[in-house]
């Protein structure tokens, strides 16, 4: 290497330390250094040991880490919160007076800010040590602060509003909602010691402001004490018996001798405020109407002191609460409830129960059958069932709402007539204020006879009745001639053909659905019932005997009637040889229902006898002589039969019947 190069190399090496230092200085000057913490304010700026202080500033770091806060030379150990701009810390135990507050972060201290440590408040006495809400209490002690500022007074946690404040004395009324416990003054950010204070009991309400002796009253309020102990509750000075007791509620019964006045609770030596209570008379039941009824029936309790309105009152029948439909001071109407049993009727009013009046619960009426199930107005109907009551009393039978006339009434059977104005629907029995179940009943129109043809007929004759509402078929319907039932040959809703019954006399009637029609006059006529005959040999020939028997109608009143009976005797060839005619007066005067004919003839039998009976409207003497003729063997004075056959009737013929028989020889 040339000499000059060697020299240059040595010079360069000699300059290396200088360059290194310069480079290091330039590097460190380019790296920014951490800023020291800075305190801008304290809140509050004074307080007692244990109070909290909020430190505001910058550079505190996002977390505390190894950072510290010192009050003078004492580090605060109770850090409530820490972030880069705010720290909440509790004042540590340091001496009173000014203390510098310093925040140290990363070995760098903040500026120092003064915080004045004051002594903690202390209560030495209360005067008085108990009282009612609103009463004034003097709190004596120290370190309360010259002025109230943000300081507070509390009664068992309830803030009070002081009326005066100094460092050693506070005057404050007991808060309205205060309860027994400790009185505490908070000053300098810390609480004083607590001193016991008894708050007098306070009444806020009564469950009812009026009631009778024995009524339960719930008193609500505060400071009554967890148990009664020696505490009392009085109604206008009369001690009451408490059934339950807690710090905020007392239940007691109105004393028997209590009078209207305030309700007051006394706890220890303190009386509560009073709330007015009106004592009212005890309810008294004098009667229950009716004294027995079925479920759902309406009953009325009369008496006194029930209260003008129901309010919280109620009624029990046999111990079961009944629904009230009307309420006044002297009368209560209620419905017998389901489940009620025989027992007492009692009114609960003014918070107490009345005397009890006996009340009987009876089973409700129940219809099991209605017979018939349909009929016209006036038709008899029989209802069978249970619970109708042995005596009708106020019981009513209704056909679709229309009351019926009652013929008879027992506990299980009622007889009524279908009432005028009734319509098809249900039949009900109302008894003891309760309505039975309903049974269907159809109202039908009464049958009406417009004509009977013919209007007179012999027994066994067919008669046609025309009219309306007879029914499409006979069923259980019937026809009567007087008091005798007749057999129907044909039946429709407008026409009936019937056979005149034996012994039937009087008007014709039709009964449909238990309802009788109008009456139509009908005349029953005499009818030949039987004919007997015989022939015997006589000295001059033969003698014939014939006897006819009649069905005679019954007539209660004699009428101008005549019965003409004619026996016509003929030979086998039809030739008439003898006639016997009898003309009798009113059939009601007949002493016998049989008439006898005896004739003589010369020709040998067989003979034939024909009997004709004609009933007529005629007034004949009661002893009209008989008439006879004979062409073959007349007795003295007996005429021939030439003109007898054509003799006209003596009156209007109502009916004519004939009978004939062959008379054989002996």
Buried (B, 14 or more C-beta within 10 A) or exposed (E): EEEEEEEEEEEEEEEEEEEEEEEEEEEEEEEEEEEBBBBEEBEBEBBBBBBBBBBBBBBBBEEBEEBBBBBBEBEBEEBEEBEBEBBBBBBBEBEBEEBEBBBBBEEBBBBBBEBBBBBBBBBEEBEEEBBBBEEEBEBBBBBBBEEBEEBBBBBBEBEBEBEEBEBEEBBBBBBEBBBBBBBBBBBBBBBBBBBEBBBBBBBEEBBBEBBBBBBBBBBBBBBBBEEBEEBBBBBBEBEBEBEEBEBBBBBBBBBEEBEEBBBBBBBBEBBBBBBEBEBBEBBBBEEBEBEBBBBBBBBBBBBBBBBEEBEEBBBBBBEBBBEBEEBEBEBBBBBBBEEBEEBBBBBBBBBBBBBBBEBBBBEBBEBEEBEBEBBBBBBBBBBBBEBBBEEBEEBBBBBBEBBBEBEEBEBEEBBBBBBEEBEEBBBBBBBBBBBBBBBEBEBBEBBBBEEBEBEBBBBEBEBBBBBEBBBEEBEEBBBBBBEBEBEBEEBEBEBBBBBBBBBBBBBBBBBBBBBBBBEBEBBBBBBBBEBEBBBEEBEEEBBBBBBBBBBBBBBEEEEEBBBBBBBBBBBEEEEBBBBBBBBBBBBBEBEEEEBEBEBBBEBBBEBBBBBBBBBBBBEBEEEBEEBBBBBBBBEEEBBBBEEBEEEEBBBEEBBBBEBEBEBEEE
